[in-house]
Every structure is written in structure tokens, then in C-alpha cells.
Amino acid sequence: MKRATQSTETPQVGRSVPRLESWLKVTGRAEYVHNLRLPGMLYGKIFRSTVAHGRIKRIDVSAAQAVGGVYRVVTAEEIRKLVPEPYYGPAFHDQPILAIDKVRYVGEPVAVVLAADPHVAEEATHLIAAEYEELPAVYDEVEAMASKAIVHDALKPAGTFPDLKHMKGRTNTNLALDFHLRRGDAAGAMQAAERVFEHRFRTQQVMHTPLEPLVSVAESSERSLTIHTASQSPSFVRTEVARLLGWPENRVRVRVPFLGGGFGAKLYIKLEALVAVLSLIARRPVKIALTMEEQFFTITKHASTFRIKSGVTKDGRIVARECEVWWNGGAYADIGPRVTQKSGFTAPGPYDIEHVAIDSYALYTNLPPAGALRGFGIPQLVWAYESHTDMMARELGIDPIEFRRKNLLRDGRPQATGTVMRDAAIEKVLERLEALMDWNALLDRGTGVMRKGRGIAVGFKACVSPTTSVAIVNVNADGSCIVYCSTADMGQGSDTAMAQIAGEVLNMAAESVSVVHSDTDVTPYDMATLGSRSLFHMGNAVKQAAEEAKGKLDALRKELQLPADSEVAAIFKKKYGMQAGNVVATGSYIPSYQSPDANGLTDNATPFWMVGGTGVELEVDTETGHVRITRLVNVADVGTPINPKIVETQLSGAAIMQLGFTLFEKMEFDEAGQLRNASLAEYKIPGILDIPEAITNEAVVAEQKSGPFGAKGVGETGTFGVSPAIANAIHDAIGVRLTSLPLNPEAVFMKLQELK
Amino acid sequence: MRREIRFRLNGKQVSAQVAPHENLVEVLQENFGLYGARESCGQGMCGCCTVLVNGRAVSGCLYLASLIEGAEVLTVENNSEPDAVQQAFIEASAFQCGFCTPGFVLMTRQLLDEDPDPDEDAIKHYLSGNLCRCAAYPEIIEAVKLAAKKRRRS
């Protein structure tokens, strides 16, 4: 008889199991919402604002409504009949399902045309006419601090986060959150320091561009609603849509199959509230599938400005640091205020500095909203503090690695918040980086117009906290196992990792474990698939559930007087007299956490730290400014890898993505806030010809003691050091210091001209 | 305005009613339930919509469906057993989210048909019209080399 499951004593964790869904993906048969069609389904196409800030005077949909095949045209007016307060968002309830009274950025959704044929719907959107009374707009995050142009009349915090409550009802401000941390006496120590360095850095607005653009489908009856969506946060979608409708959560079902990439773009609510109300209004299933162009008007990565100042002793000890960071959140807060705080507190970098002052500001502007993108603000911060670190080292005449080593934050020492570092292999990452880069060997400097250089950078991140994951493990009567969890597999390999964890506990081959994708009617709560949290949080929950299942099976063996090594199927057969029944077990995980006090200090800021280091060798063409990366070294503390091959591809993929954000990607806006390059023809992302000639990825030997089998998250770690490592290497090659991203040939060339 | 076109799809003679503006991806998805070729950028920049028409790779999202009248159309769903290329992509872990993978698989097959033993430079240039936002490029290059080896062996 063929057994349903292979029982095995072989370790399942630490094995490079090919992704469980491999065959589906190479044959084009994997399920994406992109593929979904429902009987009677209508397509929605969005009519968008053409002005950056304006009062809506009139929306004329009559010509669009008259087009043959158009089912209905919907504006905010109709939505308000169904949902009186149709504003959503994870941090602020500031984003209207469709624009109400005002528009706040070019590209904001204003109306939707519904038709059975998407071409008809699209065509009809061109016949909608809107008139606006234009208002002054603000685009720059630093200007937004004092601008007369105010994006929101009054602030509306969602109430979920205690540190945002005090913002409620504030008027005449673009500040969505100001986070402050004070440790020691930064100003005093700065005055006493022998050397003081101050620099200012900028990052640009970029977009995730998942190749499966954002897509959601909703179907409804009077009593219930099902949303099929490419979402990283099904539990949040359910909660938020239920809140908007005033329904209990059990009437809203959210299903998520595979995602064609996410990177943070598919978090919280994007199209879900819109398709939900449209399906209730139309009483038909509704699908909205964005084009690549439309994604740029939906969610982006924060542009930022960072002023950093350090006081240093003459032998190179950093004694004081001031960080002032402005985050350009765009027109709606999305998760920006969390970025401001959760990343903000790591702004001084992985260094042991006694006196620290941090001011981190989330700003509203009239640009497309910014949220989470692979690193949650960390790459912006590392870009600044690791460029700054190199600039100081060079000024002081100290080797950049030596300077870092002298100031490194070691395990057992308090980070800026006061939280004592544990299981953060910062020192080891630096050490391995030095070895892999062959740092002590002399580098060929190039000849003629081609100059060579190298650089490194080390960054770290605190996992967002506190968040909850719940999992169910079900053992069937034939001995096979199913894991139910709401983690979205968007390519990071979570299905495989969870199967390995459950398999390890239950002595089953990971390949024989099934993982049920998010379906909020079936899979339990999970905060979201974000911030490299899932392997740690959901991994712990799955491990706990599997252990409980194993315990129940062992108890049954005892009860039924079966030998301890009897087959699982034999237990059920004896208990129920036939192949029947289940053993169901649950696990839930929330780490301990302490909120920061009035000074931003806490002794428990995060359940784990991620550490990533990057080394780069490159060649600069001094005639054209063109930079060619010849070698890229990614070193990371990922704890103990569950699946070494997937870990490697995560590190390398993240680093290459960050290479695009570093060297060429940039959303270009004109003076009226109109995006000029919203397509892959004009907004270039890394292709196969852009990858470095040599790439090395290494996970240092490490263990996250609180993680499942010693593991922790890895999805973002590869991004941390890339941008500053490249800038540092460019400086090393040609003596030119760039402080604004991207580091494109034009920027390098212009800077070279300045020096001449 | 629809008219009937006949063509061979994955080895079988088929017909479809198509409108003049409909592209190949739409017809494959709507009429035949084949989702392996998928529109992403909509501009022929990313290769997610790759389909073979008369043995040549085309961008299905830019290819008018009515032009396939009488043609031989092959999609990633063609083979029911994994071929050397698909096997190599799995072994080399040459994908993450999988959305771009069918395009890479089809282009790799076409490359290996033309050049059974391509060097790294040839691989990169041949696949430069396909984008992978997960950036599994190093693994894709490995997969192509592995597929070439597998093909030579058989």
C-alpha cells in the first residue's frame, strides 16, 4: 500500500528542500488571483486625479455611463450610501475608498467604471470629466514640516497604535508622527567631542513593481463577502473591511493564493475595500487588476532626508550622535508612521554610542502614498549612517573596517533604546565581510579612465513588535499532515519552511506536508507577512502546534497501548476502528515587548535583530560616470537557516533589488506632481545584464535562541548595506562622495565635473 | 466584430472567436484557460507573456490574436512531463514568486535549441528581455547551464 506520508528520521530543518510548489511554478499552473474569473464578473477600471491637490468641483460621468456595455459608474457619493465613513488605513483612517471632496495626489482614484468587458470599462474611463479647484501642493518632506500647503485638514489616527492617539484631531500640520529618542546628553557630549562630523543624505521615491500587479476580486451576497486578493495581510483586510461595513468578521472571508511578488506593496488595504463595496453596490463579482503603470500611483517607498551628526574622540570612538530623519509619506499615511518609529530607533546604526538623540518625522505630501518596501525604512537609514561612517573613517585616517570594529555594538551591550543586544552577530558579520572581501590584500586600482574601488557597509534591523501569529496543525487518519496558516507565500518560500518545521517535529518529510493558503474562514489569525517576521513568529506558532499534535499522538498511543514507535495510521485505526478522525492542534506566538517611554527608551524593543553586511568591488568609467559592480558580497546573520538554498536566494535577490534602488531606479515627478516614468519602459528595474559579475552570499554561523530551531527572518537583510557599500566604493575609486540616491552615471559624472 | 480563427495550440487544432483588439494572452486565458502566459508590464518589456508562435518567442500581450490564424502556438503548458529546462529550474532554485518563470522557461528552450552549449555571456544576452523582480538571475543562469548539460546527456 502506498503510504500517504513518508515518516522519516532525517532532519527536515537545515535541508535545502526545493520549494513545495516548484512544479506548479515551472509549468505556469500556480494559482494567482491574476488568473481568477468568476461567473458574472465585472471588471472595474479606475479614473484618476490629474492634479496633485485640489477640491473636487464636479465629476461628470454621464458620457461614460452612456457607453454600450458599461454596467455602472461609481463615485464616492454612492459608496457613502453604503459606508458613511469610507476611510481606511492601518495607522490613520485617512484614505478614502474613492476621493471625497478633495484629491491629494496625481493618480488618486476618483471614480470606477464597471463593465463585463475590461476594454469597455477602460474606454469609458476616458469619457469621465472632473473639474478641480487647485490648491497649493507640497512635495518635499523637509518643506512639508513648515509648508502652508496642508495635505489633510485634520488628522485621524486609527486608534490601533497607542503612540498615535495624541495626533487625533490635529489641524494645520503635515506631521503624521514625530518620534523622539533621548539617551544620555547628546548635545553636551557633542560639544565636548574632539571631532564633530555632520552630513546630510537623501533617498529617492521608488516602487516595488511586483510583476503580478495588485489585483483583487470580491463576490458578495446580502450577508457575506468573499475577497480573493493578492495580499500580504489577509487578517488585516478582513478586520478593516468588516469595520468599514459594520459587520462581524465572520461575514468577511479573505482568500489569498500565491502572490506574484509582494515586497511590501501588497500590505494592509490596497484594492480590497474598493472591490468589496463595488461588489455590494453592483451585486455582481468585481475584479480590479491594476496595470503596471497604475501600481506607481498606489504604493511606493519613502523618499527621505537624513541629517546625521557625530562627536568622535581623536582615536576614533564615537561618543555622541544626533539623527534627524524626515520621511516622505505621500498623501496617505499607510504604514509610514510605523516606519518612522520602528526603524527610527535604529537610526544611529549598529554602534555602541553613549549619547544619542533621534528625531524621526513622518510627513504627508502630495505624492503617491509610501509604505513598506523590503526593509521598512532600514535601507534609507543604513544608506546614511554607513556613508557617514566611511566619511568619518577616511577623515580620521582610520581603515573603515577598523573604525567600525572600534565602535561596534556587541552582544550584551545596550542599543540606543536601552534594549540589550542578544543573538545579533554584528561582529561576526563584519569579520566575515573582511575575510571574504580579502580586505587586507592590495586592490588593483585600475588604469586610465577606468578606476577601481571597494567599499563595505553593515546595517541592522529590529523586527517589528509586538505581533501575533496563530497556526493549526492537523494530522489525518492516514498519518498525513496539513498546516493551516495565514502567511502569504509571495516567493520567499514560506510554505516550504513551515512544512520543514512541522515535518521536523512530526518526523515527516517536508515534501509530504501540505500547507493551506490563507483563507480567513479556515486559516487562523496572522498579523501579516511583512518585515521578515513570518519565519520567526509563524514558525514558532507552527512548531508549537506540531509539538502539541505530537504530544496528542503520543498520549493516544499510550491510551491505546500501542508501542511508542507505532505508525500514526495505526493509532487512528485502533481508536476509531477504521481510517477516521483527526488530531488537531494549535499554536500561537506573541513575543514579549515593552513600549518605549517618553524618551523613546525601552528594555525590550524587539524579539530579534537582523544583521546584514555588504561588500562591493566596482569599476568607474571617469569619462561617462558609469559604474560597473564587479563583485558583490552579502553576509548576514539569519540565525540557523531552515532552508539554506532559499536563504541564499533571499539574500542575493534582496541585494540585487537594492542594487536597482541604488544605481538607477527613481520615480521622476515634474513640478506639478505628475509622475513622468510610470512604466517599465521608462522606469528601469534590474535585468539579468545588471547583475554583478561575481556574487557571494554567506549566512554566518549563528543561532537565534528564541527562534524556531534557531532561525530568524531573512527577507530584507540582503538590502541593508548595498547602497552605502556602493557609494563608499565609488569614493574609494575616484574620490567622489555622493550623498543622494540614485548613484546613476549622470550623478557620478556631474560630481566629477564639480571637482575639476 | 468577432471572427473565428483556427490555429494549432500545444499540438491540437483549435478555433476561437476573437475581436480585432484582443491580444494572444487574452485569448489563451479567456478561451482556453491557459494562464502560464500572463500580462505584467503590458509593454513587451518583461517577458511574462512569452508565447511561441511558429517556433519563435513573441510578447503575447502585444501580439494581436487574429494574427495567429493558421499558426502553431506553444505555451508553457505544452508538455505534460517536466522537460530538462523545467527540471533544471527546480534543481537550481531559479525562481521565487514564479510569475516570470514560464517566460524564462520558454526563452531558455529557444536558446538551447539554437545553441546547445551557451556561455554565461550568451545566456545573459539571450534572456535580457525577461525580467525577474525577485532577481533570481544568478540561479537562472545556473539553471540554463544545468539544462544544457541535461539535454546533452539525453
Contacts between the chains, C-beta under 8 A, distances in Angstrom:
chain1	res1	chain2	res2	distance
A	16	B	93	7.7
A	18	B	90	5.4
A	18	B	91	7.1
A	18	B	93	6.7
A	19	B	93	7.4
A	19	B	95	7.9
A	21	B	98	7.3
A	22	B	89	8.0
A	22	B	90	4.3
A	23	B	82	7.0
A	23	B	86	7.9
A	23	B	90	7.1
A	24	B	98	7.5
A	25	B	95	5.6
A	25	B	98	3.2
A	25	B	101	5.2
A	26	B	76	7.9
A	26	B	82	7.1
A	26	B	86	4.1
A	26	B	89	5.0
A	26	B	90	6.0
A	26	B	95	7.2
A	26	B	98	7.8
A	26	B	101	5.8
A	26	B	102	7.7
A	26	B	105	6.0
A	27	B	36	7.0
A	27	B	76	6.2
A	27	B	77	6.5
A	27	B	82	7.6
A	27	B	86	6.7
A	27	B	102	7.7
A	28	B	34	7.6
A	28	B	35	6.5
A	28	B	36	2.2
A	28	B	37	7.4
A	28	B	75	7.2
A	28	B	76	4.1
A	28	B	77	5.7
A	28	B	101	7.5
A	28	B	102	4.0
A	29	B	35	7.7
A	29	B	36	7.1
A	29	B	77	7.2
A	30	B	98	5.1
A	32	B	35	7.6
A	32	B	38	7.8
A	32	B	99	7.0
A	34	B	35	7.4
A	34	B	38	6.1
A	34	B	99	7.9
A	35	B	29	7.4
A	35	B	35	4.2
A	35	B	38	7.8
A	37	B	30	7.8
A	119	B	21	6.4
A	208	B	133	7.8
A	209	B	133	5.9
A	210	B	97	7.5
A	210	B	99	7.7
A	210	B	133	6.1
A	211	B	40	4.5
A	211	B	41	7.8
A	211	B	46	6.2
A	211	B	48	5.7
A	211	B	97	7.3
A	211	B	99	4.5
A	211	B	100	5.4
A	211	B	131	6.8
A	211	B	132	7.6
A	211	B	133	5.2
A	212	B	38	7.6
A	212	B	40	6.9
A	212	B	97	7.2
A	212	B	99	4.8
A	213	B	40	6.8
A	258	B	97	7.1
A	258	B	98	6.8
A	259	B	97	6.3
A	260	B	38	7.9
A	260	B	40	7.8
A	260	B	97	5.1
A	260	B	98	7.2
A	260	B	99	3.2
A	261	B	96	7.8
A	261	B	97	4.5
A	261	B	99	6.2
A	261	B	133	5.1
A	261	B	134	6.2
A	262	B	97	7.8
A	263	B	133	7.4
A	291	B	42	5.6
A	292	B	40	6.3
A	292	B	41	4.6
A	292	B	42	5.9
A	292	B	43	7.6
A	293	B	42	7.7
A	490	B	97	5.8
A	491	B	95	7.7
A	491	B	96	3.3
A	491	B	97	3.1
A	491	B	98	6.9
A	491	B	134	5.0
A	492	B	96	6.9
A	493	B	96	7.3
A	645	B	93	5.1
A	646	B	93	7.0
A	649	B	93	5.6
A	649	B	96	6.5
A	649	B	134	8.0
A	649	B	136	6.1
A	649	B	139	6.0
A	652	B	135	7.1
A	652	B	138	5.8
A	652	B	139	7.9
A	653	B	96	6.3
A	653	B	134	5.0
A	653	B	135	4.3
A	653	B	136	6.2
A	654	B	135	7.9
A	656	B	135	3.6
A	656	B	137	6.7
A	657	B	133	7.1
A	657	B	134	7.9
A	657	B	135	5.5
A	679	B	41	6.9
A	679	B	43	6.0
A	679	B	45	7.8
A	680	B	41	4.1
A	680	B	43	6.2
A	680	B	45	4.2
A	680	B	46	6.0
A	680	B	131	7.1
A	681	B	41	7.7
A	681	B	43	5.1
A	681	B	45	5.6
A	685	B	131	6.2
A	685	B	133	6.3
A	686	B	135	6.1
A	686	B	137	7.8
A	687	B	128	5.6
A	687	B	130	8.0
A	687	B	131	5.8
A	687	B	137	7.9
A	688	B	123	8.0
A	688	B	124	5.0
A	688	B	127	5.2
A	688	B	128	5.5
A	688	B	130	7.4
A	688	B	132	7.8
A	688	B	137	4.7
A	688	B	140	7.0
A	688	B	141	7.4
A	689	B	124	5.5
A	689	B	125	7.3
A	689	B	128	5.1
A	691	B	135	7.5
A	691	B	137	4.9
A	691	B	138	6.5
A	695	B	138	5.6
